[in-house]
Amino acid sequence: MSGIMGFLLLLSGVFVLLIVVGVFWSIKSGQFDDMEGPAERILMDDDDPLLPTRRLSSKDE
């Protein structure tokens, strides 16, 4: 095996290790906890008159 081939195998091994560490970190930190919430929230209509609205207090004016 030539030196270049060994270097490329080592480099690909490092990339695989980084990907595995990144996936486990994202699972541990909760990146995949709520996959449907943000996707459904974008469909909610905030201008619906039947929804309760936030009233301005004297501090907000």
C-alpha positions in Angstrom: 0.0 0.0 0.0 1.4 3.4 -0.9 1.7 6.3 1.4 -1.1 8.2 -0.3 -3.5 5.4 0.1 -2.6 5.1 3.8 -3.1 8.8 4.3 -6.5 8.7 2.6 -7.7 5.8 4.7 -6.6 7.6 7.8 -8.3 10.8 6.7 -11.5 8.9 6.0 -11.4 7.2 9.4 -11.1 10.6 11.1 -14.1 11.9 9.1 -16.2 8.8 10.1 -15.2 9.3 13.7 -16.2 13.0 13.6 -19.5 12.1 12.1 -20.2 9.5 14.7 -19.3 11.9 17.5 -21.5 14.6 16.0 -24.5 12.3 15.7 -24.2 11.1 19.3 -23.7 14.7 20.5 -26.8 15.9 18.7 -28.9 13.0 20.1 -27.6 13.7 23.6 -28.2 17.4 23.4 -31.9 17.0 22.4 -31.7 18.0 18.7 -34.2 15.3 17.8 -36.7 15.6 20.7 -39.5 17.5 18.9 -39.4 17.1 15.2 -43.1 17.9 14.5 -43.6 21.0 16.7 -41.8 23.6 14.7 -43.1 22.2 11.4 -46.7 22.4 12.6 -46.2 25.8 14.3 -45.5 27.5 11.0 -49.0 26.4 9.8 -50.8 28.1 12.7 -52.6 31.3 11.8 -51.7 34.0 14.4 -54.2 36.4 12.8 -57.2 34.2 13.6 -59.8 36.3 15.4 -60.9 33.3 17.5 -57.5 33.0 19.1 -57.1 35.0 22.3 -54.9 38.1 21.7 -52.3 39.6 23.9 -53.6 42.8 25.5 -51.1 45.7 25.9 -50.5 46.7 29.4 -49.4 50.1 30.5 -45.8 49.0 30.4 -46.0 48.0 26.8 -47.3 51.3 25.5 
